[in-house]
Structures are given as C-alpha cells and as structure tokens.
Amino acid sequence: MITILASERVYNDGMKIIEDHVWCIDTPVISGQFTGTGDVCCALLLAWTAKEPNNLSAALEKVASTMFQLIKVTAEDSDDTIASKELKLIKSKKTIEAPNIIFQARRL
C-alpha cells in the first residue's frame, strides 16, 4: 500500500485562515521499477491543482488514479528490458487527460 498525504490552508475572502485540511489517499503497489514516475506525478499534480485550485482532494484523486492506471499499463506491456519500463504515456493519453477515479481521498 502506498499512502499519499497532502495539506491545504483554506482562507476567507479577507485572506484570513479559516481552517487547515489534511488529505490522505491510499493505492496498492504495483511491483516493478518504472522510469518517469516522479516526473509524471509532479507534472500531474501541478496540472490538476492549477485546473482545480480550490479542490485538493479532487486533484489528489486524479493524480493517484492516473499514476496507478499508467503504471499498470506499463507493467502489463513490459518485459525485462529497461526501455520497456518507461511509462507508456502515448498509450495512456486518454487516461492522463480524463482519468477514471478509482481512489478516493479522505480528510484526516
């Protein structure tokens, strides 16, 4: 199991802190070593938080779900070569653009 934690500070219109939120999302581990996971995860987090700036839980769900599906496709298509372990970005284009949400973030 992989657990991701994220936090956000919620402000009112006067920029006064209303509350802090901490979110958690769990995903199963897919065995293997894959190239590009850190770069893609960071890019997805940046993209989804920019697209949904006031909805960290939704961004986390999209990132975790996309990464899991992307790694799963790569694992299913890979063999013992290093090149086959590179994330299948082109094959996963639709998943990256509009991921099926398979993991739910929960507020701690």
MDAnalysis code that builds the backbone (N, CA, C; Angstrom):
import MDAnalysis as mda
import numpy as np

u = mda.Universe.empty(324, n_residues=108, atom_resindex=np.repeat(np.arange(108), 3), trajectory=True)
u.add_TopologyAttr("name", ["N", "CA", "C"] * 108)
u.add_TopologyAttr("resid", np.arange(1, 109))
u.add_TopologyAttr("resname", ["MET", "ILE", "THR", "ILE", "LEU", "ALA", "SER", "GLU", "ARG", "VAL", "TYR", "ASN", "ASP", "GLY", "MET", "LYS", "ILE", "ILE", "GLU", "ASP", "HIS", "VAL", "TRP", "CYS", "ILE", "ASP", "THR", "PRO", "VAL", "ILE", "SER", "GLY", "GLN", "PHE", "THR", "GLY", "THR", "GLY", "ASP", "VAL", "CYS", "CYS", "ALA", "LEU", "LEU", "LEU", "ALA", "TRP", "THR", "ALA", "LYS", "GLU", "PRO", "ASN", "ASN", "LEU", "SER", "ALA", "ALA", "LEU", "GLU", "LYS", "VAL", "ALA", "SER", "THR", "MET", "PHE", "GLN", "LEU", "ILE", "LYS", "VAL", "THR", "ALA", "GLU", "ASP", "SER", "ASP", "ASP", "THR", "ILE", "ALA", "SER", "LYS", "GLU", "LEU", "LYS", "LEU", "ILE", "LYS", "SER", "LYS", "LYS", "THR", "ILE", "GLU", "ALA", "PRO", "ASN", "ILE", "ILE", "PHE", "GLN", "ALA", "ARG", "ARG", "LEU"])
u.atoms.positions = np.array([
    [0.845, -1.175, 0.000],
    [0.000, 0.000, 0.000],
    [0.892, 1.240, 0.000],
    [0.553, 2.196, -0.834],
    [1.214, 3.499, -0.840],
    [0.219, 4.510, -0.297],
    [0.665, 5.335, 0.629],
    [-0.181, 6.375, 1.206],
    [0.400, 7.728, 0.859],
    [-0.445, 8.603, 0.332],
    [-0.043, 9.964, -0.011],
    [-0.794, 10.914, 0.915],
    [-0.070, 11.852, 1.511],
    [-0.669, 12.869, 2.360],
    [-0.467, 14.231, 1.717],
    [-1.453, 15.087, 1.843],
    [-1.346, 16.459, 1.325],
    [-2.145, 17.374, 2.242],
    [-1.710, 18.624, 2.310],
    [-2.431, 19.573, 3.157],
    [-2.678, 20.863, 2.401],
    [-3.698, 21.563, 2.851],
    [-4.022, 22.860, 2.253],
    [-4.547, 23.778, 3.344],
    [-4.345, 25.046, 3.145],
    [-4.844, 26.067, 4.065],
    [-5.994, 26.778, 3.361],
    [-7.131, 26.875, 4.039],
    [-8.326, 27.493, 3.474],
    [-8.465, 28.897, 4.052],
    [-8.624, 29.875, 3.149],
    [-8.750, 31.276, 3.547],
    [-10.140, 31.795, 3.213],
    [-10.575, 32.835, 3.930],
    [-11.818, 33.514, 3.554],
    [-11.472, 34.639, 2.582],
    [-12.468, 35.419, 2.172],
    [-12.243, 36.493, 1.199],
    [-11.267, 37.548, 1.697],
    [-11.172, 37.725, 3.004],
    [-10.257, 38.708, 3.579],
    [-8.861, 38.140, 3.812],
    [-8.599, 36.958, 3.268],
    [-7.319, 36.269, 3.395],
    [-6.985, 35.886, 4.838],
    [-8.016, 35.682, 5.631],
    [-7.824, 35.171, 6.981],
    [-7.984, 33.650, 6.940],
    [-7.107, 32.948, 7.648],
    [-7.157, 31.482, 7.655],
    [-8.442, 31.024, 8.341],
    [-9.205, 30.205, 7.627],
    [-10.422, 29.630, 8.186],
    [-10.104, 28.280, 8.833],
    [-9.389, 27.420, 8.085],
    [-9.027, 26.111, 8.607],
    [-7.943, 25.483, 7.743],
    [-7.342, 24.443, 8.280],
    [-6.367, 23.645, 7.557],
    [-6.991, 22.280, 7.275],
    [-6.741, 21.764, 6.086],
    [-7.224, 20.435, 5.712],
    [-6.021, 19.532, 5.452],
    [-6.121, 18.297, 5.894],
    [-5.124, 17.281, 5.580],
    [-5.864, 16.145, 4.886],
    [-5.337, 15.755, 3.732],
    [-5.963, 14.711, 2.922],
    [-5.042, 13.497, 2.835],
    [-5.648, 12.331, 2.704],
    [-4.917, 11.073, 2.605],
    [-5.545, 10.237, 1.494],
    [-4.705, 9.579, 0.722],
    [-5.208, 8.680, -0.313],
    [-4.294, 7.458, -0.348],
    [-4.862, 6.276, -0.412],
    [-4.121, 5.010, -0.428],
    [-4.282, 4.325, -1.775],
    [-3.183, 3.742, -2.266],
    [-3.225, 2.970, -3.507],
    [-2.411, 1.700, -3.319],
    [-2.772, 0.641, -4.018],
    [-1.952, -0.566, -3.945],
    [-0.633, -0.365, -4.691],
    [0.336, -1.178, -4.353],
    [1.640, -1.140, -5.006],
    [1.614, -2.071, -6.212],
    [2.181, -1.614, -7.319],
    [2.392, -2.455, -8.493],
    [3.884, -2.777, -8.527],
    [4.220, -4.041, -8.484],
    [5.624, -4.449, -8.433],
    [6.383, -4.014, -9.675],
    [7.610, -3.619, -9.471],
    [8.479, -3.268, -10.589],
    [9.136, -1.921, -10.385],
    [10.054, -1.609, -11.276],
    [10.724, -0.314, -11.302],
    [10.445, 0.301, -12.659],
    [9.921, 1.507, -12.645],
    [9.489, 2.151, -13.881],
    [10.145, 3.527, -14.009],
    [10.432, 3.912, -15.221],
    [11.118, 5.169, -15.494],
    [10.111, 6.280, -15.752],
    [10.273, 7.399, -15.048],
    [9.446, 8.572, -15.289],
    [8.336, 8.801, -14.296],
    [8.224, 7.966, -13.280],
    [7.089, 8.100, -12.363],
    [7.123, 9.409, -11.574],
    [8.291, 9.805, -11.101],
    [8.387, 11.051, -10.328],
    [8.057, 12.271, -11.166],
    [8.608, 12.314, -12.379],
    [8.355, 13.447, -13.267],
    [6.879, 13.552, -13.642],
    [6.273, 12.423, -13.973],
    [4.862, 12.440, -14.367],
    [3.970, 12.792, -13.181],
    [4.272, 12.251, -12.016],
    [3.475, 12.548, -10.828],
    [3.519, 14.043, -10.508],
    [4.702, 14.638, -10.562],
    [4.833, 16.082, -10.295],
    [4.083, 16.905, -11.338],
    [4.201, 16.524, -12.597],
    [3.505, 17.253, -13.667],
    [1.991, 17.159, -13.504],
    [1.497, 15.979, -13.162],
    [0.056, 15.809, -12.958],
    [-0.435, 16.626, -11.770],
    [0.318, 16.609, -10.685],
    [-0.087, 17.379, -9.504],
    [-0.128, 18.869, -9.815],
    [0.861, 19.357, -10.525],
    [0.885, 20.759, -10.926],
    [-0.309, 21.086, -11.831],
    [-0.550, 20.231, -12.813],
    [-1.642, 20.479, -13.760],
    [-3.012, 20.451, -13.083],
    [-3.268, 19.429, -12.264],
    [-4.596, 19.302, -11.659],
    [-4.848, 20.336, -10.572],
    [-3.811, 20.743, -9.837],
    [-4.031, 21.793, -8.842],
    [-4.214, 23.150, -9.511],
    [-3.623, 23.338, -10.683],
    [-3.854, 24.587, -11.438],
    [-5.261, 24.598, -12.033],
    [-5.705, 23.438, -12.493],
    [-7.038, 23.349, -13.103],
    [-8.144, 23.406, -12.059],
    [-7.890, 22.874, -10.876],
    [-8.873, 22.868, -9.788],
    [-8.217, 23.445, -8.532],
    [-7.958, 24.756, -8.514],
    [-7.165, 25.348, -7.435],
    [-7.791, 25.271, -6.039],
    [-9.069, 25.084, -5.938],
    [-9.728, 25.028, -4.633],
    [-10.265, 23.645, -4.302],
    [-9.667, 22.609, -4.919],
    [-10.170, 21.261, -4.705],
    [-9.005, 20.272, -4.675],
    [-8.223, 20.337, -3.597],
    [-7.046, 19.476, -3.480],
    [-7.418, 18.006, -3.466],
    [-8.516, 17.643, -2.840],
    [-8.898, 16.232, -2.786],
    [-9.157, 15.681, -4.191],
    [-9.829, 16.446, -5.035],
    [-10.085, 16.000, -6.414],
    [-8.780, 15.874, -7.190],
    [-7.871, 16.823, -6.997],
    [-6.572, 16.755, -7.676],
    [-5.808, 15.506, -7.248],
    [-5.796, 15.202, -5.956],
    [-5.123, 14.001, -5.461],
    [-5.731, 12.733, -6.043],
    [-7.052, 12.689, -6.109],
    [-7.729, 11.516, -6.668],
    [-7.354, 11.315, -8.134],
    [-7.277, 12.405, -8.883],
    [-6.916, 12.310, -10.303],
    [-5.464, 11.893, -10.479],
    [-4.579, 12.441, -9.668],
    [-3.163, 12.091, -9.770],
    [-2.951, 10.619, -9.401],
    [-3.468, 10.193, -8.271],
    [-3.276, 8.811, -7.821],
    [-3.900, 7.818, -8.789],
    [-5.096, 8.117, -9.270],
    [-5.773, 7.217, -10.208],
    [-5.026, 7.145, -11.536],
    [-4.567, 8.280, -12.027],
    [-3.812, 8.302, -13.285],
    [-2.514, 7.529, -13.147],
    [-1.778, 7.789, -12.084],
    [-0.491, 7.108, -11.892],
    [-0.682, 5.598, -11.797],
    [-1.686, 5.156, -11.062],
    [-1.922, 3.724, -10.930],
    [-2.230, 3.096, -12.288],
    [-3.127, 3.718, -13.035],
    [-3.504, 3.172, -14.347],
    [-2.330, 3.210, -15.323],
    [-1.541, 4.275, -15.291],
    [-0.380, 4.412, -16.162],
    [0.679, 3.352, -15.844],
    [0.948, 3.145, -14.574],
    [1.927, 2.127, -14.178],
    [1.408, 0.729, -14.500],
    [0.119, 0.520, -14.312],
    [-0.472, -0.792, -14.616],
    [-0.323, -1.133, -16.101],
    [-0.631, -0.178, -16.973],
    [-0.482, -0.389, -18.420],
    [0.979, -0.673, -18.763],
    [1.879, 0.093, -18.168],
    [3.308, -0.096, -18.424],
    [3.761, -1.469, -17.949],
    [3.334, -1.877, -16.769],
    [3.715, -3.185, -16.226],
    [3.210, -4.325, -17.108],
    [1.991, -4.188, -17.602],
    [1.410, -5.235, -18.443],
    [2.127, -5.353, -19.786],
    [2.676, -4.243, -20.282],
    [3.343, -4.225, -21.590],
    [4.847, -4.414, -21.516],
    [5.415, -4.485, -20.318],
    [6.877, -4.507, -20.219],
    [7.425, -5.925, -20.166],
    [8.706, -6.006, -20.536],
    [9.441, -7.265, -20.417],
    [10.643, -7.000, -19.518],
    [11.748, -7.650, -19.751],
    [12.903, -7.481, -18.884],
    [13.849, -6.362, -19.316],
    [13.500, -5.622, -20.363],
    [14.389, -4.561, -20.820],
    [14.089, -3.249, -20.093],
    [15.110, -2.428, -19.964],
    [14.955, -1.126, -19.313],
    [14.006, -0.248, -20.126],
    [14.146, -0.285, -21.443],
    [13.303, 0.551, -22.308],
    [11.822, 0.237, -22.126],
    [11.483, -1.006, -21.870],
    [10.073, -1.379, -21.722],
    [9.476, -0.880, -20.409],
    [10.327, -0.432, -19.490],
    [9.868, 0.057, -18.190],
    [9.560, 1.554, -18.207],
    [9.792, 2.213, -19.348],
    [9.444, 3.630, -19.464],
    [7.927, 3.755, -19.545],
    [7.358, 4.695, -18.813],
    [5.905, 4.839, -18.761],
    [5.307, 4.998, -20.153],
    [4.218, 4.317, -20.370],
    [3.528, 4.325, -21.670],
    [2.615, 5.549, -21.760],
    [3.225, 6.710, -21.947],
    [2.487, 7.975, -21.940],
    [1.555, 8.106, -23.142],
    [2.037, 7.790, -24.314],
    [1.205, 7.935, -25.522],
    [0.023, 6.967, -25.454],
    [0.285, 5.748, -25.082],
    [-0.779, 4.750, -24.976],
    [-1.813, 5.147, -23.917],
    [-1.385, 5.911, -22.922],
    [-2.256, 6.291, -21.808],
    [-2.789, 7.717, -21.925],
    [-2.719, 8.310, -23.091],
    [-3.109, 9.710, -23.300],
    [-4.515, 10.012, -22.772],
    [-5.484, 9.176, -23.093],
    [-6.863, 9.423, -22.649],
    [-6.984, 9.347, -21.124],
    [-6.267, 8.434, -20.511],
    [-6.279, 8.318, -19.054],
    [-5.672, 9.559, -18.412],
    [-4.594, 10.061, -18.998],
    [-3.937, 11.249, -18.456],
    [-4.856, 12.468, -18.561],
    [-5.551, 12.592, -19.673],
    [-6.424, 13.758, -19.896],
    [-7.709, 13.706, -19.080],
    [-8.266, 12.519, -18.908],
    [-9.541, 12.369, -18.192],
    [-9.532, 11.042, -17.427],
    [-8.861, 11.021, -16.286],
    [-8.710, 9.761, -15.563],
    [-10.020, 9.245, -14.965],
    [-10.148, 7.917, -14.973],
    [-11.226, 7.282, -14.214],
    [-10.800, 7.315, -12.755],
    [-11.627, 7.867, -11.900],
    [-11.279, 7.973, -10.487],
    [-11.518, 6.623, -9.822],
    [-10.430, 5.989, -9.402],
    [-10.548, 4.670, -8.766],
    [-10.134, 4.706, -7.299],
    [-9.570, 5.842, -6.850],
    [-9.186, 6.008, -5.448],
    [-9.807, 7.277, -4.900],
    [-10.271, 7.211, -3.678],
    [-10.924, 8.360, -3.042],
    [-10.030, 8.941, -1.943],
    [-9.879, 10.250, -1.957],
    [-9.144, 10.933, -0.883],
    [-10.071, 11.043, 0.326],
    [-9.473, 10.938, 1.492],
    [-10.261, 11.129, 2.709],
    [-9.591, 12.201, 3.562],
    [-10.415, 12.955, 4.209],
    [-9.913, 14.047, 5.051],
    [-9.588, 13.505, 6.422],
    [-8.425, 13.847, 6.902],
    [-7.994, 13.396, 8.240],
    [-8.353, 14.439, 9.278],
])
